[in-house]
């Protein structure tokens, strides 16, 4: 059930009406949202609803066991054993569904490099939709309980709903149990809902996905990346920029819709994007791009590895391990590992660069022109990584880079492509006050006018967008 469809619109409006009708009975309200979330997931494939339920139930039961232990040495050891065991089981689920075929094929490849490996057919298990996200939520639940970030006794219904809540279930943002579960403890207040902001986010997300992302995908990125050897360098460069804009509009569009839907139901989600292509360095980029994942990797992987506490060499190793595993989290492919490795190199290189000081160098870094040079360099470094992220094989990625040197006429720069590309990239530089001013202006409109404007906006997006609705890019993760 894709967000930009009539099917989802009907589903959400029915859920919205019933959920608010039950809001005075918090137990019934949460049970209904849980059933609706399983229905939302089951429309895609009912056979994996039990997996979602069992992972959620397991994480909730383990979290309860952790929470029941006290502070004595014996109970502290038991708490840690429960955490390690729970995280291990969840990771094994993720490894089985997402990495079984990749790992076996890699081992066969290594075997073949040193001897004669048998020609085995290694079928991959069918990948459950959003498995990486709900497994990470399960781990976050156990981790936050272990760190005592949740003081209230954990109820299994809250644990189940936290993992399965449908706005974030398929592609995030990754919620922290310590920020979401406390919202489940009290009935939602209908008078505290920022309705204008909720519908505004949904409309903005639809625009990003249906107009910007889908147009760039169908008219530029897919044709060029499907056969880069048939295009000249100008078109290939345009397609690389196009994919940078496409993946941002696609994923941030999904996030906007998810946050807007949750807001209308009375729940707050964290921001997941903050104008990432305005970043001036790799650390700044990861504080702006997929913020819920980057902060998750920092708190649950980088810091437990030791963070920056063991000297520069250990810090660089921890950064590289974190980004390599972050790349692998996105998919069972060496191109994703390469993408993660590049991010690690960028972060390490930036730390080395930031450690160089001289009066002239410090003055240069403080200038405005250097800020824009840094943004330009950072954007192109990100684009290099996106080529590997987008390419299923190294051969395709290298072919894309090779074609950048070819000369010839640019054929893909049609008016719709150029306009959507500019909107996807430079829209991030629009002043924030414009959005605030628009919200304040809309708030002054009569309710009927606001409803008509929303309907008109949805209709315009439907008319102007390409035919059909492509799945969100992050659905595959």
C-alpha positions in Angstrom: 0.0 0.0 0.0 1.9 3.0 -1.3 1.4 6.4 0.2 0.6 8.3 -3.0 -2.4 6.1 -3.9 -6.2 6.4 -3.5 -6.0 3.1 -1.7 -3.8 4.5 1.0 -5.8 7.8 1.2 -9.0 5.9 1.9 -7.3 3.6 4.4 -5.7 6.6 6.3 -8.9 8.6 6.4 -10.8 5.6 7.8 -8.1 5.0 10.4 -8.0 8.7 11.3 -11.7 8.8 11.9 -11.9 5.6 14.0 -8.7 6.4 16.0 -10.0 9.7 17.1 -13.4 8.2 17.9 -11.6 5.9 20.3 -9.2 8.4 21.7 -10.9 8.6 25.1 -10.3 4.9 25.6 -6.5 4.7 25.2 -6.4 0.9 25.3 -8.9 0.5 22.5 -7.3 3.4 20.6 -3.9 1.6 20.7 -5.3 -1.8 19.9 -7.1 -0.4 16.9 -3.9 1.3 15.6 -2.0 -2.0 16.0 -4.6 -3.9 14.0 -4.6 -1.1 11.4 -0.8 -1.3 11.2 -0.8 -5.1 10.6 -3.5 -4.6 8.0 -1.3 -2.0 6.3 1.6 -4.4 6.3 -0.6 -7.4 5.3 -1.8 -5.7 2.1 1.7 -6.2 0.9 2.1 -9.7 2.1 0.2 -11.4 4.9 2.7 -14.2 5.2 5.2 -11.9 6.9 2.8 -10.3 9.4 3.7 -13.2 11.8 7.4 -12.3 11.4 6.7 -8.7 12.3 4.5 -9.7 15.2 7.1 -12.2 16.6 10.0 -9.9 16.3 8.0 -7.2 18.1 6.8 -9.6 20.8 10.2 -11.0 21.3 11.8 -7.6 21.7 9.0 -6.6 24.1 9.4 -9.7 26.3 13.2 -9.3 26.4 12.9 -5.6 27.2 10.6 -6.5 30.1 13.1 -9.0 31.4 15.8 -6.3 31.2 13.6 -3.8 33.0 12.8 -6.1 35.9 16.5 -6.5 36.8 17.9 -4.2 39.5 21.3 -2.7 40.1 23.2 -5.5 41.9 26.2 -7.0 40.2 24.3 -10.3 39.5 21.3 -8.5 38.1 23.5 -6.2 36.0 25.1 -9.2 34.4 21.7 -10.7 33.7 20.5 -7.5 32.2 23.5 -7.5 29.8 23.0 -11.1 28.9 19.3 -10.5 28.1 20.4 -7.5 25.9 23.1 -9.4 24.1 20.8 -12.4 23.5 17.9 -10.2 22.3 20.0 -8.2 19.9 21.7 -11.3 18.6 18.4 -13.0 17.8 17.1 -9.8 16.0 20.3 -9.5 14.0 20.1 -13.2 13.0 16.6 -12.6 11.7 18.0 -9.7 9.6 21.0 -11.6 8.4 18.9 -14.6 7.4 16.4 -12.7 5.3 18.7 -10.0 3.9 22.2 -11.5 3.7 22.0 -15.3 3.4 22.5 -15.4 -0.4 25.1 -12.6 -0.4 27.2 -14.3 2.3 27.0 -17.7 0.6 27.8 -16.3 -2.8 30.8 -14.4 -1.4 32.1 -17.6 0.3 31.7 -19.5 -3.0 33.6 -16.7 -4.8 36.4 -16.9 -2.3 36.5 -20.7 -2.6 36.6 -20.3 -6.4 39.5 -17.9 -6.1 41.7 -20.5 -4.3 40.3 -23.7 -5.8 37.5 -25.3 -7.8 34.2 -24.2 -6.2 31.0 -26.2 -6.9 28.4 -24.4 -9.0 25.6 -24.2 -6.5 22.4 -22.2 -7.0 21.9 -20.1 -3.9 18.3 -18.8 -3.8 17.8 -15.8 -1.5 14.9 -15.8 1.0 12.1 -13.4 -0.1 12.9 -10.1 1.6 10.2 -8.9 3.9 9.3 -5.3 3.3 10.9 -2.9 5.7 12.7 -5.7 7.7 15.8 -3.5 8.3 13.6 -0.8 9.9 11.5 -3.0 12.2 14.5 -5.0 13.3 16.3 -1.7 14.2 13.2 -0.6 16.1 13.2 -3.9 18.1 16.9 -3.3 18.9 16.2 0.3 19.9 13.5 -0.9 22.3 15.8 -3.3 24.1 18.7 -0.8 24.0 16.7 2.1 25.5 15.3 -0.1 28.2 18.9 -1.3 29.0 20.1 2.3 29.2 17.2 3.1 31.5 15.8 5.8 29.2 12.3 4.4 29.8 11.4 4.5 33.4 7.8 3.5 33.1 6.9 -0.2 33.2 6.8 -1.5 29.6 3.5 -2.9 28.3 3.6 -5.4 25.5 0.9 -3.6 23.6 3.0 -0.4 23.6 6.1 -2.5 22.4 4.1 -4.1 19.6 2.7 -0.7 18.4 6.0 1.0 18.6 7.6 -1.5 16.2 4.7 -1.8 13.9 3.1 1.7 13.8 2.2 2.0 10.1 3.4 5.5 9.2 7.0 4.6 9.9 6.9 0.8 9.4 8.2 0.5 5.8 10.9 3.1 5.5 11.2 5.0 8.8 12.1 7.4 10.2 13.7 5.2 12.8 12.0 6.1 16.1 13.6 5.9 19.5 11.5 3.9 22.0 12.4 6.5 24.6 10.7 9.2 22.6 7.7 7.4 21.1 6.5 5.0 23.9 5.9 7.8 26.4 3.5 9.3 23.9 1.5 6.0 24.1 0.9 6.3 27.8 -1.7 9.1 27.7 -4.6 9.7 25.4 -3.9 12.0 22.5 -5.3 15.6 22.8 -7.3 16.5 19.7 -6.9 20.2 20.5 -3.1 19.9 20.4 -2.9 18.7 16.8 -1.2 21.0 14.3 -3.6 20.1 11.5 -2.3 22.6 9.0 1.3 21.4 9.5 0.2 17.8 9.1 -1.6 18.3 5.9 1.1 20.6 4.7 3.8 18.0 5.2 1.6 15.4 3.4 1.1 17.7 0.4 4.9 18.6 0.3 5.8 14.9 0.5 3.4 14.1 -2.4 4.9 16.9 -4.5 8.5 15.7 -3.8 7.6 12.1 -4.6 5.1 12.3 -7.5 6.3 15.4 -9.3 10.0 15.8 -8.6 11.3 12.2 -7.9 9.1 10.3 -10.4 9.8 12.8 -13.2 13.6 12.7 -12.6 13.4 8.9 -12.4 11.4 8.2 -15.6 12.8 11.0 -17.8 16.4 11.0 -16.8 17.9 8.7 -14.3 16.4 5.3 -15.4 17.2 5.8 -19.1 20.8 6.8 -18.5 21.6 4.3 -15.7 20.0 1.5 -17.7 22.4 2.0 -20.6 25.1 4.6 -19.8 27.2 3.5 -22.8 24.6 5.0 -25.1 24.8 8.5 -23.6 27.5 11.2 -23.8 29.2 12.8 -20.8 26.8 15.7 -20.4 23.7 13.4 -20.1 25.5 11.1 -17.7 26.5 14.0 -15.5 23.0 15.3 -15.6 21.7 11.9 -14.6 24.1 11.7 -11.6 22.8 15.1 -10.4 19.3 13.8 -11.2 19.8 10.8 -9.0 21.0 13.0 -6.1 17.9 15.0 -6.4 15.7 12.0 -7.0 16.8 10.0 -3.9 16.5 13.1 -1.7 13.0 14.0 -3.0 11.9 10.4 -2.8 13.0 9.6 0.7 12.4 13.0 2.3 9.0 13.0 0.5 8.2 9.6 2.2 9.3 11.0 5.5 7.2 14.1 5.1 4.1 12.0 4.5 4.9 9.7 7.4 5.5 12.6 9.8 2.3 14.3 8.6 0.2 11.2 9.0 1.6 10.5 12.5 1.0 14.2 13.4 -2.7 14.0 12.4 -3.0 10.9 14.6 -1.5 12.8 17.5 2.1 11.5 17.5 5.3 13.3 16.9 8.1 11.9 14.8 11.7 13.3 14.7 12.9 15.3 11.7 14.8 13.0 9.3 16.2 15.6 6.8 17.6 19.0 7.2 18.6 20.4 3.8 21.4 17.9 3.3 22.9 19.3 0.1 23.7 22.6 1.9 26.2 20.6 4.0 29.8 21.9 4.0 31.6 18.7 5.2 30.9 15.0 5.7 30.0 15.3 9.4 27.6 18.1 8.6 26.0 16.0 5.8 25.3 13.1 8.2 23.8 15.5 10.7 21.3 16.4 7.9 20.8 13.3 5.8 18.6 10.4 7.2 19.2 11.8 10.7 17.3 9.0 12.4 19.7 6.3 10.9 22.9 8.3 11.3 22.1 9.0 15.0 21.1 5.4 15.5 24.4 4.2 14.0 26.3 6.7 16.2 24.5 5.7 19.5 24.2 1.9 18.9 27.3 1.2 16.9 30.0 3.9 16.8 29.9 4.8 20.5 29.7 1.1 21.8 32.7 0.5 19.5 34.6 3.1 21.5 33.7 6.2 19.6 36.6 8.7 19.7 37.8 7.7 23.1 40.8 5.6 22.1 43.0 7.9 20.1 42.9 9.0 16.4 43.7 5.5 15.0 40.9 3.8 17.0 38.5 6.7 16.1 39.2 6.2 12.3 38.7 2.5 12.6 35.4 3.0 14.4 34.2 5.5 11.8 35.1 3.1 9.0 33.5 0.1 10.6 30.3 2.1 11.3 30.0 3.4 7.8 30.8 0.0 6.2 28.1 -1.6 8.2 25.8 1.3 7.5 26.4 0.7 3.8 25.7 -3.0 4.2 22.5 -2.2 6.1 21.2 -0.6 2.9 21.5 -3.8 0.9 23.4 -7.1 0.4 25.7 -5.8 -2.4 29.4 -4.9 -2.6 28.3 -1.6 -4.2 26.6 -0.6 -1.0 29.7 -1.6 1.0 31.7 0.6 -1.4 29.3 3.4 -0.8 29.6 3.0 3.0 33.4 2.8 2.6 33.5 6.1 0.7 31.5 7.8 3.5 34.0 6.4 6.0 36.9 7.8 3.9 35.1 11.2 3.7 34.6 11.4 7.4 38.2 10.4 8.2 39.6 12.8 5.6 37.6 15.6 7.0 38.9 14.9 10.5 42.5 15.0 9.2 41.7 18.3 7.3 40.0 19.9 10.3 43.1 19.1 12.3 45.4 21.2 10.1 45.8 24.7 11.4 47.7 27.8 10.3 46.7 31.5 10.4 46.1 31.6 6.6 44.2 28.4 6.5 42.0 29.4 9.4 41.2 32.8 7.8 40.4 31.0 4.5 38.0 28.6 6.3 36.2 31.6 7.9 35.4 33.2 4.6 32.0 33.0 2.9 33.5 32.0 -0.5 35.1 28.9 1.2 31.7 27.9 2.6 30.3 27.8 -0.9 33.4 26.0 -2.2 33.0 23.4 0.6 29.3 22.9 -0.3 30.2 22.4 -3.9 33.0 19.9 -3.0 30.8 18.1 -0.6 27.9 17.8 -3.0 30.1 16.2 -5.7 31.7 13.9 -3.2 28.1 12.7 -2.2 27.3 12.3 -5.9 30.3 10.0 -6.4 28.9 7.8 -3.7 25.4 7.9 -5.2 26.7 6.3 -8.4 27.7 3.2 -6.4 24.5 3.4 -4.3 22.4 3.4 -7.5 24.4 0.8 -9.5 23.7 -2.9 -8.8 27.2 -3.8 -10.0 30.7 -2.3 -10.1 30.7 -2.7 -13.9 27.7 -0.4 -14.2 29.2 2.2 -11.8 32.5 2.2 -13.7 30.7 2.5 -17.0 28.9 5.6 -15.7 32.2 7.2 -14.6 33.8 6.2 -17.9 31.1 7.9 -20.0 31.6 11.2 -18.1 34.7 11.7 -20.4 32.8 11.2 -23.6 31.8 14.2 -25.7 28.6 14.8 -27.6 25.3 16.6 -27.5 23.2 16.8 -24.4 19.8 15.2 -25.2 18.1 14.7 -21.9 17.9 18.3 -20.7 14.3 18.8 -21.4 12.4 21.6 -19.7 10.6 19.3 -17.2 13.9 17.6 -16.3 15.7 20.8 -15.8 12.9 22.4 -13.8 12.5 19.4 -11.5 16.2 19.0 -11.1 16.6 22.6 -10.0 13.6 22.3 -7.7 15.0 19.1 -6.1 18.5 20.6 -5.5 18.0 24.3 -5.0 14.7 24.1 -3.2 16.8 23.3 -0.1 18.2 26.8 -0.2 14.8 28.5 0.2 14.6 30.6 3.4 12.8 28.7 6.2 10.8 31.9 7.0 8.9 31.4 3.8 7.5 28.1 5.0 6.6 29.6 8.4 5.0 32.6 6.7 2.9 30.3 4.5 1.7 28.3 7.5 0.7 31.4 9.3 -1.1 32.7 6.2 -3.0 29.4 5.7 -4.0 29.3 9.4 -6.0 32.5 8.8 -8.0 31.0 6.0 -11.5 29.6 6.7 -11.7 25.9 7.1 -13.6 25.4 3.8 -10.9 27.4 1.9 -8.1 25.3 3.5 -9.9 22.1 2.5 -10.4 23.3 -1.0 -6.8 24.3 -1.3 -5.7 20.9 -0.1 -8.0 19.1 -2.6 -6.7 21.4 -5.4 -3.1 20.7 -4.5 -3.6 16.9 -4.5 -5.5 17.1 -7.8 -2.7 19.2 -9.4 -0.1 16.7 -8.2 -2.1 13.9 -9.7 -2.4 15.7 -13.0 1.1 16.9 -13.3 2.9 13.7 -12.1 4.0 10.9 -14.4 1.6 8.0 -15.0 1.7 5.3 -12.3 3.3 5.4 -8.9 6.9 4.0 -8.5 7.7 2.4 -5.1 9.8 4.5 -2.7 13.5 3.8 -3.1 14.0 3.0 0.6 11.2 0.3 0.4 13.9 -2.2 -0.7 15.8 -1.7 2.6 
